[in-house]
Amino acid sequence: MRTSPPRRGRRASTSALELLARLAAEGKVRAVIDQTCPMVDIAAAHAYVERGRSKGKVVVDIA
């Protein structure tokens, strides 16, 4: 069963989120993390994402 991702600006439905949670729990989907950066480098991380260079999620470490 394939569902299309929600469009920008729209909220995901409960059923779509439940499906995603189940697939993640089963190990069928995983988040791809491109890089992790400290909070002090958030401007550079944002620019990196805006340039379209990221191949996954960019995580900002706030600790």
GUBAKE-184291 format. One record per residue (C-alpha): residue in three letters; x, y, z. Coordinates in steps of 0.5 Angstrom, whole numbers, plus 2048, in hexadecimal, padded with zeros to 3 digits. Layout:
! residues N
ALAXYZ;...
! end
This chain:
! residues 63
MET800800800;ARG8038077FE;THR80180D800;SER8038147FE;PRO807819803;PRO80381F805;ARG804825801;ARG80782B805;GLY80382F809;ARG7FE82980A;ARG7FD825810;ALA7FE81D810;SER7F8819811;THR7F8815817;SER7F880F813;ALA7FE81180F;LEU802812816;GLU7FF80B818;LEU802808812;LEU80980B812;ALA80980981A;ARG808802818;LEU80D802812;ALA812805817;ALA81180081C;GLU8117FA817;GLY8187FD815;LYS8157FE80E;VAL81780680E;ARG81C80A811;ALA81E811812;VAL82481380E;ILE829818811;ASP82D81C80D;GLN83181F812;THR831822819;CYS83382881B;PRO83482C822;MET82F832823;VAL834837822;ASP83483581B;ILE82D835819;ALA82E83B814;ALA832837810;ALA82E831811;HIS82883480F;ALA82C837809;TYR82E830807;VAL82782E807;GLU824834803;ARG82A8327FD;GLY82782B7FC;ARG82D8287FE;SER82A823804;LYS82981C802;GLY82581B809;LYS82381F80F;VAL828824812;VAL82882381A;VAL82982981E;ASP82C827825;ILE82982B82A;ALA82D828830;
! end
